[in-house]
């Protein structure tokens, strides 16, 4: 029996971005797909200030649902949270999927940009991200329906949750030193046309994790679970 699978969404998104994978995987295993605090239906949590805090929150969710070990997939910011989960509670992981994410910390310019996002979110909410982000995340021209769906998800993010997540991403540690210590089956899924995480970073991350498998989503940008859902579902299904 495979372990339950935990799907961790990215920023400033929610669990709906994993809908196709949740549906595909639920036929064979238990699927846990929570909204992180401040996103989707989940209220913001003022105690969360770091990626490790998100990881500890997820451990609490697993405990509340009487789940011991999971295979976990993290998209973008969700990948940062997954690497934090590996730091704070590696015994809870049976397998990992790092999707459109990176291990390196932010540089100075990126940290400043995230602080600007946090401050603007506090002033006016996350709506401005719904206008500027979606089209940049796709590998090819998305349909109007796809854009509208993504905008709706982003508009659902709370001001406090958006600001907290931006600051937590800005202050996250460099996770590259921990990659050689990952000892569970791992798959790295990368969009060949990703404009957020360069393909070279995905290649380097996969090479640093012992036995990791690198899966290219050839037509995708930063959202392979939306652009090539079957490929991503198959990749996650390979986890124990």
N, C-alpha and C positions, 0 to 999 in steps of 0.2 A: 504494500500500500504506500503510495507516494505521500509525502508530507503535504499539509495544506500549503497553499501558495498565497503570499502576501504581496499585494500590488500597491506601490507607493508612488503617488502622482508627483508631477513637477509643479513649477511656479509659473504663473499664479493660477493654477488649474485645480481640478478636483478629480474625484474618483471616476467621473464619467469618461475621462480620456482612456480608461482601461476597459470600457464596456464590452468591446468585441472580444478581448482576451478573457474577461470574466465569464462571458457566455460560453466561449469555446472550452475553457478549462473546467468549468463547473460540472461537466458531464463525467469527469473522471476523478475529481478531487475537490476538497473544500477550498473555497476562494474567500479571502479576506481582502476587502478593498475599501479601507476607511478614507474619509476626508480628513486631512491633517488639520489641526486647530487653526481656525480663521478662514478656512476655505470650504466651499460647498455648504453643506448643512452643519458643519462643526463650528461652534463658537470659538473665538480667539481665546487663548490661554496666556495671561500675562506672565506666567512662570517660564514660558518658553522663550529663550534668548539665544540658543545655539543649536547646531545640528545634533549634538549629544542630547540636548533636551528633547528634541523630536524623537530621537531613538528611544530614550527612556519612556516617553509617552507611548510609543508603540509597544514596548515591553509590557506596559500596564494594560494596553488593549489586549495583548495576547493572554495575559494572566486573567483578565476579566472574561475571556472567552474560553478559558481552560485549554489553551493551545500551548504545547511545550516547544516544539521546533517547527520551523517553516522553511520553505524555500521562498526567497523574496526577490522581487523585481523592483528596481527603482529607476524612474525616468527623470533625467535632468536633475533638478534639485532633489528629487526622490532618490537619485543615486548617491548624492551627498549624505542623505539621511541613512541610506543602506550601509554606506561605508562607516558611518557613525555607529550604527547598530552592530556592525562587526567589531568595532572598538569596545563598545560598552557591554555587549552580551553575545560574544561569538558562539557560545554554546547553544543559542536559540536558532542558529542558522544551519539548515541542511544543504542549501544551495543558494547561488546568487545569480541574478541577471542585472547587469549594468547597462542601461539603455540610454543612449544619447547623453552621456554624462562624462565627467572628467574627474581625475584624482587630484590635480594640482589646485593650490589655493589661488585666490584672486590676487592680481597685482594692484598697485596703487590706483591706477586709473579705474579699474573695475570696482574697487571698493568705494571710490568717490561716486561713481555712477549709481551704485546700489544705495548709498546714503541719500542721493538726490531722489531716487525712486521712493525710498521710505518716507522722506519728508513730504513729497508731493502726495503720496497715498494718505498720509495723515491729514493733509489739508483738504483733499477733494475725493478720496476714495480711489478704487482701483480702475475706474472706468477709462481713464486715459490710456491704460495699458491695453484695453480692449480695442482701441483704435490703432495703436502703433505696432503691436506685436504680431497678430495672427498671420498676416501675409508673409512675414519674414521667417516663419517657422516651417513653411512647406518647401519641399524640394521642387515642386512644379506649381503651376497656377492652380490654386484651389477653386472649387465651385463656390458660388455665393452661399449656398446652403452650409457648406463646411465652414466657411468664414463666420457666418452668423452663429452657428453652433458653438464655435470656439469663443466668439465674443460674449455670448451669453454665459458661458462658464466663467470667463475672466471677470465679468461684471458681478458675479456672485461672490467674489472674494471680499472679505471685510477689510476695512482700512487698517485696523490693528493687526490682522493676520498678515496682510501684505507687507506692512512695514517691518514686522518682526522677522518675517522670512527673509526679506532683503538684507536686513542687518545680520541675521544668522549666516547667510551665504557669504557676506563680506568678511566675516570673522572666522570662517571655518578654517581648520588647519590643512596643511599639505598632507594629503593621504597617500602620496606615492610611497613613502617608506613602509607603509603597512601592507602594500600589495603582495610582496613575496611571502607574507605570512598567512595569506588566505589559503585555507586547506580544504575547502569544500568545492564541489563542482561549480564552475562559473562560466557563464556565457556573457560576452560583450556584444551588444547589438548596436550598430552604428549606421546612420544614414550617409550614404555616399555623397549626398548633396547638402549635408548639414552645414549651415552657415553660422552656427553658434559654437559647436565643438568641431574643430578641424579633424578630418579623418586620421591625420598623423597622431593625434592625441589618443584616439581610440586604439590604434595599432599599438602604441607604446604601452597603454594600460593593459591590454590583453597579453602582451609579451611579458609583462612583469608579474602576472598572476600565474602561478604554477598550473599547467594543464588547461588554462582557459581557452575557450573556443570563441573566435571572432566571427560574427555573422554580419555580412553587409546587406543592408537594405538599399538596393541599387537605385531605386527611384525616389527615395525618401530624403527629406531634410531632417529637421529636428523632431519630427513627430512620426516615427515609423509605425507606432501602434495604430495610428489613424490612416497613414498612407499605404502601409503594407501589413494589414492586421493579421492575415493568415501566417505570414512569415514570422511575425513576432510571437503569435500564439504557439506555433510549432517549436520555436526556440525555447519558450518557457516550459512547454510540455516535456522537454528533454531533462528538466531538472528533477532531482530525486524527490 
